Amino acid sequence: MIQPNLNYIEQLARGDDSIRQTLIQVIKDEFPDEKEEYFECLKTNNLENIASNVHRIKHKFSILGLEKSYNSAVILEEELRNNQSNQGLQEEFENTLAAITKYLKTI
């Protein structure tokens, strides 16, 4: 099960709540737009544009403690840049997007 967390953000903030809140707000502000752009690019099936979206989003995975999902996104991005499509990795990526979307509503 994909379970985002704030452990890495807590490490970065080092107990400073204003830094913690700033980092969380950046993710809350950027993630929905990046996710929407990803799904818009899927409609065009332009693999290079999809790869660029995956590249931007994958860093949110890492920040939210989703290392396995981050590593899968790295592979997905590389395959997309090589004009390959991997349905399994894409499905995993989209499941992670859904988990993050749900999680962001709770923090």
Secondary structure, DSSP 8 states (H G I E B T S, - for coil): -----SHHHHHHHTT-HHHHHHHHHHHHHHHHHHHHHHHHHHHHT-HHHHHHHHHHHHHHHHHTT-HHHHHHHHHHHHHHHTT---HHHHHHHHHHHHHHHHHHTT-
